[in-house]
Amino acid sequence: MKNITIGQTDDWKPTASARYYAQRGEGDEYAFGMTTAEALANLEKREAAVAPKFDIGLAEEVAFLALGASECLREHQDCDLCEFGGYMGFISEVIQHAPLLTDRWQKTQNDFSGVWLYDVTERFGREWAETLLDKKTEDSSEFLEYILADEARKWELCQLQSSMNLR
């Protein structure tokens, strides 16, 4: 982490209202303010605006897709993954669908009764890995819709059985 320098602008007047500056390192990033605190706060705002944001939802999708894919690979320990660039390449082929699942979750979350990461994401990872190993060509969006429809049917059956048991 580079040091932060805070000082008076003196003859250097970038704006009429700035009396202090804050800079990180050798001027890698800088900001101005009427007070030292304001200059530092403005520096932190500028740095935060360009810092990459960590998307926990996307990270969870990636993790559960990889779990599903690795589960599939445990069942196919003798398979050759050279065409995918090895194990990491194969896992990458599966986890690249994380944005698709994240987007679909955003549209589905209020209507989905299950646990998305277990019931959909991990299952998608496992079954999509299976299609890759079988060299099948399928549309990932359609594949996801099939899984969603199947999971919805399962939940409907569970609810039906529960209501029958309550009678």
N, C-alpha and C positions, 0 to 999 in steps of 0.2 A: 504494500500500500504506500502510495507516494504521500509525502508531507504536504500539509496545507499551510500556505503563507497568507497572513492577513496584514494589510497595511493601509496607510493613507494614500490616496491617489495623487496628492501634491499637485504637480504641474500636469499630470496626466489626467485629463478631464474627459472621460468617454461620454458622460452625460452630465448635465448641469446639476442633477440631484445626487450624484454619487460622490461620497466623501471617502469611502473605503472600498478596497478590493479584497477578494479572496481568490487564491489560485492554488491549484493542485499541481505538484511537481514543478516543472520548468515552464509553466504556462500552458500545460496540456489542456486544462479547462479552467475557466475563470468566470467571475461574476462580480457585480458591484452593488453597493447599498449605501444608505445614509448612515448606518451604524455597522459596527463589525459583525454583530449578530445577523443583521439583515444581509450583509454581503455573504456570510457563511451559509445562511438559509437559501439564498438565491443560487449559490454554487451547488448545494445539495439538490435543489430542484432541477437544475440543468443536467446534473449527472443522472438523476433518477429518470429524466425524460428519455435519455438515450440508452439506459441500462435495459438489457433483455429481461422480459418478465417470465417468471417461472409459472407455467400452467399446470397446476396440480391435477386437474381433470385429465389432461392429455397424458401426464406421467402415469396416472393410474391405468389408463387405457393401454399404454405401452406395456406396463408391467403385467397386466392380466392377459394380454395377447401373447406375450412371451411365455407366460406360465402354460397357457394352452398349447402353444407350439412345442414347448419342451416335453409336455406330457405325451404328445403325439410321437415325438422322437424316441421316447423311452419304449414305446411299443414297436418301433421300427429301428432297433439299434444297428441292424445290418445294412441300412440303406446308404447309398452313395450320395453325398451332398456336394460333390465337386461342381456340378452344373450351377450351383447357387453360390459358389465361392467358399464352400465349407459351412460349418455350423453357424458362424456369425452372419454369413450372407443369407442363410436360410431363415434365421430368426428375423433379419432385417426385411425379408420379403413379406413376412407376416405382420410385423409391427408397423409397417408403412401405412397400414389401414387404420391406425389410431385416429386420425382426423375424421375419417368417415364415421367411425363409431361415436366419437365425441359430438359431431354435428347431429347425428341421429338421436343421441341421448337428449340433447337440448330440445328436440322436437317431441320426444316421447315421454320424458320423465314424469309428467303428470298423469299419464295413462298407463304406465307400466307398473305392474303389481309385484314383480320379483325384485331380485337384487341384481342390478344391471351388470356389475363387474363379474359376478360369478355366473349368472344365468346366460348372459349374452356375450360379453367380451371374452371371457375365458373359453367359452364354447366356440365362439367364432375363431379364436386363435387355434384351438385344437382341430376343428373341422376344416378350416382353411388350409392349415398345414397338411392335412390329409389329402386335400385336393391337389396341392402342389406336388406332393410325393407321387400321386397317381397320374400326374401330368394332365389333369383335366383343365379345360379352359372354361372358367365361369366368370360372370360379372359379380364383383364383390358386393355391389349395392343390392342386387337381387338375392345374393346369398344371405346377406344380413336380413333382408325382409323375410326370407324363409324362416330363419332362426327366430325372429320376432313373432311371426305368426304361430310357430310351433310352441314357443314359450307361453304365448297368450292362451293357446288351447290347453296347455298343462295347468295354468292358473285357473281357468274356467272350470276344469274338471275337479281341481282341489276345492274350489268354492262350492261346487255342486255336491261333492261328497260331504263336505262339512255341514252344509245345510240339511242334507238327508240324515246325517248322524244326530243332528239337534232335534229332529222330530221324534 
